[in-house]
Amino acid sequence: MINRPIHSIGKKLTVFVAGVFALGLIINATSASADGFGPIKAPKVDAKKAALGKRLFFDPRLSGDAAISCSTCHIPSKGFADGLELSKAYPGSDGFRNTPTLINTAQRAAWFHDGRLGTNLNDVTRESITETYNMNMDMRLMQERVKQDPIYVKMFKDAGYGEPSNGSIRKAIPEYLKTLTSRGSAFDAGKMSDAAKRGFELFKGKAGCAACHSGNRFTDDQPYNTGVPNNPDIWRKPLRHMTYVAFGLFMGIENIMNIRRDVGAHVRTHKADGSDIGKFMTPTLRELKQTAPYMHNGMIRTLKGVVEFYNNGGGSDANKDPRIKPLGLSKEERANLVTFLNALSGKPLTGKQHVWPGKIDVNYKPIKDWLKQRN
Amino acid sequence: MKTMKKISLALIVGLALIGFAGNAMADKNAPLAALGKPPIPADNPQTAAKVALGKLLFFDPRIGGDASVSCADCHSPTQGWGFADPISRGYPGAIHWRNSQTVVNSAYLGKLFWTGSAKSLENQAPSAALGALSGNGERDVIEARLAFVPEYVKAFREVFGDRWPRVNNVWRAMAAFERTLIHNNTPFDKYMRGDKKALSEQQVRGLKLFQGKANCIECHNGPQLTDQKYYNLGVPRAEEWLTRGLAQITFRYQQYGKGSTEKMYRTIKDDAGLYYRTKEKVDKGKFRTPPLRYTAYTAPYMHNGTFFDFEELVDFYNDGGGKNEFATKTKLLKPLNLSDEEKEDLVAFLESLSGPEIKMATPKIPPYAPLD
C-alpha cells in the first residue's frame, strides 16, 4: 500500500502520516522513486460555500480592527503569498516568517512552517483569524459583524449554512481554499522542455531533492533542518522580534528572551535535547515562479540561489539533516534543475473564480425596524 | 424591606464609614460627608516611581491590540477622564455599548464598571485592555512589546523587581496612577468640612432638596455619593442601537458573549445590566449607582449616556424615572413635584460637586529599541 502514489491513497492516510512520524519517513524513502508525481486532483468543492468563503477571504472585517483580510498577506497575484522576505502582521506587530502560498493548501497534512497544526483547515482558519499578531479577531464579534451584512445573510442561507455563525465561517473559508489548485504547469501537461526533463531526472536522482520533495505537491509534509541561515531582520527590528517573543511566550519556548533564532518545529515536538530546533516543513515546489523569495524566512531570493544552496550542502547548523551534503552538480545541471522547478508553476489563480470581484462594502447599515426584528 | 435596609446600612458602615455608626442606628442613609483619602490596597502600595510608570502605561497605545488605543483614548483627560459621546468609542472597527466612566475618584469604588464586574482597579484594567470592544490587547503581546522599551524594562525592574515587564504589574502600576486622580476638595467638600461660604445659598437649598424632597440621598449617599448598589431607573435604551449598524453588532455580541439564553439573545432590545453577571431575572436592567463628583466634566450621563446635562437628569428624576423593557424598575423612584426653582437649586448643588478640572498633558511615550 505504501508504494502507491500518495494522491491515490487519499486524505485519510495523509492525516495518518502526520500522526505517525516513522511511517512518514518510510513513505519518503519510497516516493523518491519515479512514482508519486503527477497533477494534483482538484478536491470536490461546493460552489456556493466556496463563493461565500471567497468573499470572507477578501473581507477586512474579519480582523480585529477591520484593517486587514486574509488576502492582505495571501495575495492572488503573488501566488497567494506576498512577495516579501518576512510577512506583514496585524497592525502593531510585524511578521517573523515568509508567507506560505495557499495554493494546494487543502492537500497539506500539517500547516505553518513549523507544522504546528496537523489537523485541518478549519483549525488553521481559526488560528489565523484569532491569533493576536495575525488578525486578532474575537470570533464572536466576527460572527455578529457578518450577520450585519445582508449579502452574507443571503449567501450563508443559500449555501445551506442557515444563519451566519463563526462555525460556518470556519467551514466556508476552507471550502474556498479547496478551489486553489495548481493548474496548467508544463509538468502537469507533459510538455516539459528537454532541459526540464533532465532537471527532473537530477531532482529524483543525483540531487536527491525527491527525498523530501515527494508526491504531487513535491513535499512530504515533514520538518527538516537544512541549515537555512538566520534572517537577521527578525532580531534587528523590534516589531518583528517582539512578535516572535509573543509567539514564543504562547508556545512555551524556553529561554525566549535570549533566543536569537527561529526554533521552528521545536514548538511542536519540544525535544529536550533541542535536536528539533531549526527544523521547518518541506515546502511545496509548485507555483515557485509566483512565490519568491524562498525558505521559511525568505532568505533566498531566487531559484538559482536555492539550487546553489543545496549544491553547497545546505547551510551550517549543528542539527542539520545528515542527508544534506554537497551535490557536485555542474553549472548545466544546476540550470536544468532551475528549469525543472520553473516547469512546476502553472497559471496564476487571479480570475473571478478565485478572486472576489468588485469591492466589498465594509460599512454596516442599521437593521431597519430593529425593535421589531429578532436579533 | 426594612430588614434589608438595615442590613445594607450595616454593610456600608462596616465597609468604610467608621464614625457614622450613630446615624446608622437611626436607620437613615449614610450621611453625606467630605471625601477623605482613597484607600490604598496593602498589596499594591503607592510609590512615586510606580505612579510615574502607571501614567506612561495609561497613555501608551501599545497596550491596545493594534497599538493605536490607550486607556486615555476612552478615558481622556480632556473629556472628564471619560469619553464625551453617549457610548464610548471602543476599539477601532467597533463601538462600545456603554458610557465610558470617569477615572477620577475611581480609587474609592469597590465596584467598577457599570455592573460592578471588577472589584479593584487592578482588576478593572485587564478587562478594559483585553476586551474585544475596548483595548483588544493580549497578555503575551503586551509583555513582548514592553520588553522592547528600555525605559519600561528599567522601570519594571526598579518598581517591581521584574527581570522583564510582567503584565500583572502593568495593571498594578496603572491602578497606582489612577489612585492619584482624586477630586476631594470640591465646594461641597469644603462646605462639609465647615467652610459655610463654599456653597451659595441656592446650592445649600439644593443640598437640602438632595437630602429631602428629591431624596437623591436614598442612593447617592455617604462621602462618595453612591451606595454602590444596583437599580433599574427605567433609563431608556441607547439611540445608537436603532440607528447605527456598528452599534447593533456590538449589542448582539454582548448578548452572545456575556451568555444570555438563546431566547433572550433573539428578543432583547436593551442592556440587561447586572443580569449578565448574576443571571437572575430580578437583576435585569440594573446598574450600579455612580458617584457624583467631577460630573461637571463627565457628560453625558447614565450607563448609556442618555442625558446630556444636569437639567435633563433632574427632569428625569422629577418625572419619577423612565420606562424600559425590564419589569425591575425600582420603587424608590416617584414623581418629585419639584418646582422650576427647586430644580434649578438642585442643579446648582450638583455643580458644587466639581472643583477645578484635572488637566494632564499626554506624556512622551518611550520608544522601542532592539534587544542586544
Chai-1 contact restraints between the chains, C-beta under 6 A:
chainA,res_idxA,chainB,res_idxB,connection_type,confidence,min_distance_angstrom,max_distance_angstrom,comment,restraint_id
A,G64,B,G65,contact,1.0,0.0,6.0,A-B,restraint_1
A,G64,B,N136,contact,1.0,0.0,6.0,A-B,restraint_2
A,D65,B,D66,contact,1.0,0.0,6.0,A-B,restraint_3
A,D65,B,P92,contact,1.0,0.0,6.0,A-B,restraint_4
A,D65,B,G93,contact,1.0,0.0,6.0,A-B,restraint_5
A,A66,B,G93,contact,1.0,0.0,6.0,A-B,restraint_6
A,P91,B,D66,contact,1.0,0.0,6.0,A-B,restraint_7
A,G92,B,D66,contact,1.0,0.0,6.0,A-B,restraint_8
A,G92,B,A67,contact,1.0,0.0,6.0,A-B,restraint_9
A,T132,B,E138,contact,1.0,0.0,6.0,A-B,restraint_10
A,T132,B,V141,contact,1.0,0.0,6.0,A-B,restraint_11
A,N136,B,G65,contact,1.0,0.0,6.0,A-B,restraint_12
A,D138,B,A132,contact,1.0,0.0,6.0,A-B,restraint_13
A,R140,B,Y253,contact,1.0,0.0,6.0,A-B,restraint_14
A,R140,B,Y256,contact,1.0,0.0,6.0,A-B,restraint_15
A,R140,B,G257,contact,1.0,0.0,6.0,A-B,restraint_16
A,L141,B,A132,contact,1.0,0.0,6.0,A-B,restraint_17
A,L141,B,Y253,contact,1.0,0.0,6.0,A-B,restraint_18
A,E144,B,I249,contact,1.0,0.0,6.0,A-B,restraint_19
A,E144,B,R252,contact,1.0,0.0,6.0,A-B,restraint_20
A,E144,B,Y253,contact,1.0,0.0,6.0,A-B,restraint_21
A,R145,B,I249,contact,1.0,0.0,6.0,A-B,restraint_22
A,Q148,B,G245,contact,1.0,0.0,6.0,A-B,restraint_23
A,Q148,B,I249,contact,1.0,0.0,6.0,A-B,restraint_24
A,R236,B,P370,contact,1.0,0.0,6.0,A-B,restraint_25
A,P238,B,F148,contact,1.0,0.0,6.0,A-B,restraint_26
A,P238,B,Y368,contact,1.0,0.0,6.0,A-B,restraint_27
A,P238,B,P370,contact,1.0,0.0,6.0,A-B,restraint_28
A,M242,B,A144,contact,1.0,0.0,6.0,A-B,restraint_29
A,M242,B,R145,contact,1.0,0.0,6.0,A-B,restraint_30
A,M242,B,F148,contact,1.0,0.0,6.0,A-B,restraint_31
A,V245,B,A144,contact,1.0,0.0,6.0,A-B,restraint_32
A,A246,B,D140,contact,1.0,0.0,6.0,A-B,restraint_33
A,A246,B,V141,contact,1.0,0.0,6.0,A-B,restraint_34
A,A246,B,A144,contact,1.0,0.0,6.0,A-B,restraint_35
A,L249,B,D140,contact,1.0,0.0,6.0,A-B,restraint_36
A,F250,B,D140,contact,1.0,0.0,6.0,A-B,restraint_37
A,M257,B,W164,contact,1.0,0.0,6.0,A-B,restraint_38
A,Y364,B,G245,contact,1.0,0.0,6.0,A-B,restraint_39
A,Y364,B,L246,contact,1.0,0.0,6.0,A-B,restraint_40
A,K365,B,G245,contact,1.0,0.0,6.0,A-B,restraint_41
A,P366,B,T243,contact,1.0,0.0,6.0,A-B,restraint_42
A,P366,B,R244,contact,1.0,0.0,6.0,A-B,restraint_43
A,P366,B,G245,contact,1.0,0.0,6.0,A-B,restraint_44
A,I367,B,Q248,contact,1.0,0.0,6.0,A-B,restraint_45
A,W370,B,L242,contact,1.0,0.0,6.0,A-B,restraint_46
A,L371,B,K269,contact,1.0,0.0,6.0,A-B,restraint_47
A,R374,B,R266,contact,1.0,0.0,6.0,A-B,restraint_48
A,N375,B,R252,contact,1.0,0.0,6.0,A-B,restraint_49
A,N375,B,Y265,contact,1.0,0.0,6.0,A-B,restraint_50
A,N375,B,R266,contact,1.0,0.0,6.0,A-B,restraint_51
